């Protein structure tokens, strides 16, 4: 199986999660303890091991070999566009949240409440 790597590296934990061998990052310790994982032919138990283009990860018990390959130029352009769009949306959401917080803050200042009285809830 080929895995296209769009960044400089991926950790072993993230790779196992990406290919669907584990469901969460917390499950990786148990998975590494139970399974034999070979990184470029050598046993690997570090979940944070950095894997780069050209490396091979094998899981002999499952008959699975993952080869890390470089994506094509078109795929790199598409990945960069998607990354830029995510950053744009995150920046927009952050701005909207900040504006909403400031709006609520202004609204709270206009309502005066006696600080010595407890807050009463309906039905209480």
C-alpha positions as CSV (number, residue, x, y, z in Angstrom):
1,X,0.0,0.0,0.0
2,X,1.3,3.5,-0.9
3,X,0.7,6.4,1.4
4,X,1.2,9.9,-0.1
5,X,3.0,12.2,2.3
6,X,2.2,15.9,1.8
7,X,4.3,17.3,4.7
8,X,7.9,16.8,5.7
9,X,7.1,13.8,7.9
10,X,4.4,11.9,9.7
11,X,4.6,10.2,13.1
12,X,4.1,6.4,13.4
13,X,1.0,7.1,15.6
14,X,-0.5,9.5,13.0
15,X,0.2,7.1,10.1
16,X,-1.5,4.1,11.9
17,X,-4.5,6.3,12.6
18,X,-4.6,7.7,9.0
19,X,-4.6,4.2,7.4
20,X,-7.3,3.0,9.9
21,X,-5.4,0.5,12.0
22,X,-6.2,2.3,15.2
23,X,-9.2,4.5,16.0
24,X,-7.6,6.9,18.4
25,X,-4.2,8.1,19.5
26,X,-4.7,6.6,22.9
27,X,-4.9,3.1,21.4
28,X,-1.4,3.3,19.9
29,X,0.5,2.1,23.0
30,X,-1.5,-1.1,23.3
31,X,-1.3,-1.6,19.5
32,X,2.5,-1.3,19.5
33,X,2.8,-3.6,22.5
34,X,0.7,-6.3,20.7
35,X,1.9,-6.0,17.1
36,X,5.3,-6.3,15.5
37,X,5.9,-3.2,13.4
38,X,9.0,-2.9,11.2
39,X,10.3,0.4,10.2
40,X,12.6,0.0,7.2
41,X,13.1,-3.7,8.3
42,X,13.8,-2.9,12.0
43,X,11.5,-3.4,14.9
44,X,9.9,-0.1,16.0
45,X,8.0,0.6,19.2
46,X,8.2,4.5,19.4
47,X,4.8,6.0,18.5
48,X,6.5,9.4,17.8
49,X,8.9,8.0,15.2
50,X,9.1,10.4,12.3
51,X,8.4,8.7,9.0
52,X,9.5,10.4,5.7
53,X,9.2,9.9,2.0
54,X,10.9,6.6,1.0
55,X,10.5,4.9,4.3
56,X,8.6,1.6,4.6
57,X,6.4,0.4,7.5
58,X,5.5,-3.3,7.7
59,X,3.1,-5.2,9.9
60,X,3.9,-8.8,9.3
61,X,1.0,-10.2,11.3
62,X,-1.5,-8.5,9.1
63,X,0.6,-8.9,5.9
64,X,0.6,-5.1,5.4
65,X,3.4,-3.0,4.0
66,X,3.0,0.8,3.8
67,X,5.4,2.6,1.5
68,X,5.7,6.4,1.9
69,X,5.6,8.1,-1.5
70,X,5.8,11.6,-2.8
71,X,2.5,13.0,-4.3
72,X,2.3,14.3,-7.8
73,X,2.6,18.1,-8.5
74,X,-1.2,18.3,-9.1
75,X,-1.9,16.7,-5.8
76,X,0.5,19.0,-4.0
77,X,-1.3,22.1,-5.5
78,X,-4.7,20.7,-4.5
79,X,-3.4,20.0,-0.9
80,X,-2.0,23.5,-0.7
81,X,-5.3,25.0,-1.8
82,X,-7.2,23.0,0.7
83,X,-4.8,23.9,3.5
84,X,-5.1,27.6,2.6
85,X,-8.9,27.4,2.6
86,X,-8.9,25.7,6.0
87,X,-6.7,28.5,7.4
88,X,-9.0,31.2,5.8
89,X,-12.1,29.7,7.4
90,X,-10.4,29.3,10.8
91,X,-9.3,32.9,10.7
92,X,-12.9,34.0,9.8
93,X,-14.4,31.9,12.6
94,X,-11.9,33.3,15.1
95,X,-12.9,36.9,14.0
96,X,-16.6,36.1,14.3
97,X,-16.2,34.6,17.7
98,X,-14.2,37.7,18.9
99,X,-16.8,40.1,17.5
100,X,-19.6,38.1,19.2
101,X,-17.8,38.0,22.5
102,X,-17.3,41.8,22.3
103,X,-20.9,42.3,21.5
104,X,-22.0,40.2,24.4
105,X,-19.6,42.0,26.7
106,X,-21.1,45.4,25.7
107,X,-24.6,44.0,26.3
108,X,-23.7,42.8,29.8
109,X,-22.4,46.2,30.9
110,X,-25.7,47.8,30.2
111,X,-27.6,45.5,32.6
112,X,-27.0,46.4,36.2
113,X,-27.4,43.6,38.8
114,X,-27.0,43.9,42.5
115,X,-23.9,41.8,43.3
116,X,-25.2,41.0,46.8
117,X,-28.4,39.3,45.6
118,X,-28.1,35.7,44.5
119,X,-29.1,34.8,40.9
120,X,-32.6,33.4,40.7
121,X,-33.5,30.8,38.2
122,X,-37.1,30.1,37.0
123,X,-38.8,27.5,39.0
124,X,-36.4,27.7,41.9
